[in-house]
Amino acid sequence: MAKSEKRQQRVNIDAIADDFGGRKPPQAIDIEEAVLGALLLEPEVVPDVLDQVQPECFYKDSHKKIFEAITKLSGRNDPVDIFSVSDELAKDGALDEVGGMAYLSQLSTKIGAAAHVEYHTKVLLQKYLQRELIAISYEVQKAAFDDTLPVDDLINSAEEKVFTLAQRNVRNETKPILSVINRALDQIETNQQREDGLSGVPSGYTGIDRVTFGWQKADLIILAARPSVGKTAFVLTMARNMVVDHHIPVAFFSLEMPDTQLVTRIMVSETGLPSEKLRGAKKMSQSEWNQLHDGLNKLSRSPLWIDDTPSLSIYEFRSKARRLVNKQHVQLIIIDYLQLMTGPPELKGMREQEVASISRSLKAIAKELNVPIIALSQLNRSVEIRGGNKRPQLSDLRESGAIEQDADIVMFIHRPDFVGVQDEDSVPGETDLIIAKHRNGAVCDVKMRFLKDEVKFVDYNDRSFAEPVQASYRDVQSKMNMFSPNDEFDL
């Protein structure tokens, strides 16, 4: 049974209306009659209406039953008309309840023109959504009077219900290819005018930007590694590069680390001071205090937004992310890390399904807000016991295969020195950023280096990075075309 039907069983919308001075709930009986009349007389409008409307959208019970009969007939590819609907209602024992054949005939006279059915359908949906909002607000109000319920649970429940209703109202219209081509051409022209040769948000890492051309809007990027390899250090350095060097607003959701601890790690890499001094293990001299304040001038003015809410629900995240994008113009969102988020309450205890739901929702939110989302993820322990070079692979993603399916890019951090498989001639801190899945680009390795003392990653000091990323878009593209999308190569 649909959630909305369950809600209607719990809350009587007419009873709620009595509490408001006997006012009638939002409804449009004449519009309901017009829509049903169009369905009975104009078979060609049936698929379009059924694609948008459900039985609960009708306020009058008899109209719900008539629409259910039409839905069943359409699902069997049977013809929809007065006679077939009458027979279907009779089979269910509901024909007399709706007013019999006479009422169906009367409905067929209510239609003005089939061309108006699109407008009538929108009105029908508007009234339904208004009734649903009334029911949701009533449930929230009633629950708020219960002192035994935690406030956080009340807020999460309210957000979930409104989020579900909002998703019900979000629909993208089918578009002719010409309009899509025009928008694509506009985007290409904009990309051509950029001096950095990128089409997305720059990461601040030259090697990565050469492969991705920047983080693309609406993409879900998964960054995975075993604990202590440096996932957080990687995205913190990247966030710092973006907000300080490029002045790009970034939102960082830290579900594991408190905000002060997170910022302290950025201070270490920004000021060059030893971490033990910033943590109080060693005393700082006056010159070091001056170095600290001088080093934080740019960082303190940077557009970095930090949220350290633990066990953040996907509904609360969506609400916060929407505000950050709309009010603070955030262009990239980072989540540390995905498995610490909580999904829909009904999936509690079913961890794989919960993680799959979180993953799908993150992709949907990235698309809705039109910003890239980078979500950190854990790996299974199988990577530790595997022989050879212990390189992570897609099957190592923890708890759900849906993560790989939903992501546009999946990246792994592989530090040979960390797992004890470093070659003798390897540079200390040498790191492979493995791009294992790239929906719109090359699958390859990007060479980087981890600076242990500063707890940050930097571009690998190699001749391959001698040419700046500011090369023209055509130059960069021509180099990328030298490789097959499935080739593995080092940058």
C-alpha positions, 0 to 999 in steps of 0.5 A: 500500500502506498505511503499516502494511502496509509496516511489517509487511513490514519488521518481523516482529512475532513476531520482535520478540516472541522478543526479549522472552523468547518472549512472544506479541504482543498478540492475540485469536484468539477475538475475531477469529473472533467478528468474522468469524463475525458478518460471515458470519452478520449482514449488517447489521453489515458496514458498521459493522465495515468502517468501523473495521477494516482487514485488518491489524487481524487477527493471523492471516494466514488471518483477514486474507485472509477479511476482505479477501474480505469487504471486496471483496464489500461494496465491490461491494455483493455479498451477504456470506455463507459461500458468497460469501466462499468463491467470492471466496477461490477466485477469488484462490486463497486458499480452501485457504490459509484452511482451505477451506469447512470453516473458514468454516463453523466460524467461523460457529459462533464467534459468540455474538450480533451485539449483541456485535460492537461490543465485539469490534471494540474489542478487535480494534482495541486488540490491533492498536494494541498491536502497532503500538506495539511495531513502532514502538518497535522501529524507533525503538530500532533506528534509535537505534543508528545513529550516522549518523542525525541525532537530530532526524531520529530524533525527527521520524520517531518523532513522525510514526509515533506521530502517524499511529497516534494519528490512526488511533485518533481517532474521533468517535461519531455523535450524535443532534441532541438532545445537540448542541442541549443543548450548543449551548444551554449554550454560548449561555447561557455567551456571554450571561453574558459582559460583553464581548459576545464568544463567543470569545477577545478579540483586544485589537483592538476593531474586529476583535472587533466582527466576529468576536466574538473568535477562535472555538475550533477555528478556523484563521485565516490572516493574510497580507501581503507582506514588511515590511507588518507581519504579525509586528508585528500578531500581536505586538501582539495577543499582548501585548494578550491576555496583558497586558490580558486574562491569556489564555495565548498560545503564539507559534511563531516559525520566522523570528525568534529569541526574543530579537529577538521579545521586543525588538520587544514591549519597544519597543511596551510601553515606548515606548523607541526601537528603536535604543536597545534594539538598542544603536545609541544609549546609554540614560540611567538614566531610560530604564533605569528606564522599561524596567524599569517598562514590563516589569513586567506583560509579565514576568508575562504568560502568553506562551509562545515557541518559536523552533524553525526548520523546525518539523515539523507533527508536532513542532508538534502535540506541543508544542501539545498539551502547552501546551494541557494543561499551560499552558492556552493558549487561542490559538496563533500561527505565524509563518509557515506556509510555514516549517513542514515537512510529511510527509517523503514530500512533500518536493520537492512544495511545493504538496502539502506546504503543503496537507498542513500547512494541513489538519493545522493545521485538524485540530489546532485542532479536536482541541485546541479552540483557535484557531490563527492562522497567518501566510502569505506572498502571491504577488508578483502583488500587487506588479505588479497595478495599481490599489490593490494590495489583496490577494485570496484568489488571492494566497495563496502556494503552495497553494489549500488554505490558503483552503479549510482556513481559517475566516477569511482576513485581509490587511493592506493599508497604502496608504502602504506600497504607494504608493497613499495618498490625500492626505487619508489618516491616516499609517499608515492600514491596512485589515485585509481579512477576505476569508473569514469562514466564520461572519460578515461579510466586510468591512474593519476600519480600523486604524492602524500606529504606525511608531515603536512598531512596532505596530498600534492601533484606528483613532481614529474615532467608530465606535470610540467605543462600547466593545466591552463592549456587550451581545451582543444590541446588537452582534448587532443592529448586525451584522444590518444588513449582508449577510454579503457586504457590504464596510464599514469599521468 
